[in-house]
Amino acid sequence: TNEEITPFPENGGFFLYHVELEDGRVGLLRRRLSIGRFGCSQRIANSSGRIGRLQAQGSDLAGGHELRLAASDLPPGQFGLFAVASEAGTIFNPVTQGSLCLGGSIGRLGAVQQITDAGTAEFFVDTLALPVSPSVAARPGDTWHFQFWFRDQNPTPTASVTDSVLVTFR
């Protein structure tokens, strides 16, 4: 049986559960909560037949706490990258399906990565060094915008983007 223990909002976004396994062992399970809010929504399906989604999970506390970006509903085997910006924006490119919803200082999070066979990609954000020029730490009250850009074959070679997500740090 699993019994939820009260959420701890001061930990920045986790629920703890009391878990009892079939063999009688018990323990605590920590589950990430989805944080942030959607910035702009893409309405164009990629070659997987779905619209790419992005979620921020973990902590919205400034100061280096765990923040994970999880992109889903992506075309398996393609390549993409996570981006961060200090402001919202709309950059329309005629050779890209969907709009880049980032503005102001835009930075690339990590290296280009291959989308998994399950159509997902993830990245753990170093909130102490967001890669805009120059790198900065997220501070309480700052809102940062995140999006995943990826290559696609829909039906000809193109690129696309997920929804964007905004995280306001506290």
ABEGO torsion letter per residue (X at the ends): XBBBBBBBAAAGGBBBBBBBBAAGBBBBBBBBBBBEBBABBBABBBAAGBBBBBBBBEBABBGGBBBBBBBBGBBBGBBBBBBBBABBBBBBBAABBEBBABBEBBBBBEBBBBBBAAGBBBBBBBAABBBBOBBBBBBBGBBBBBBBBBBBBOABBBBBBBBBBBBBBX
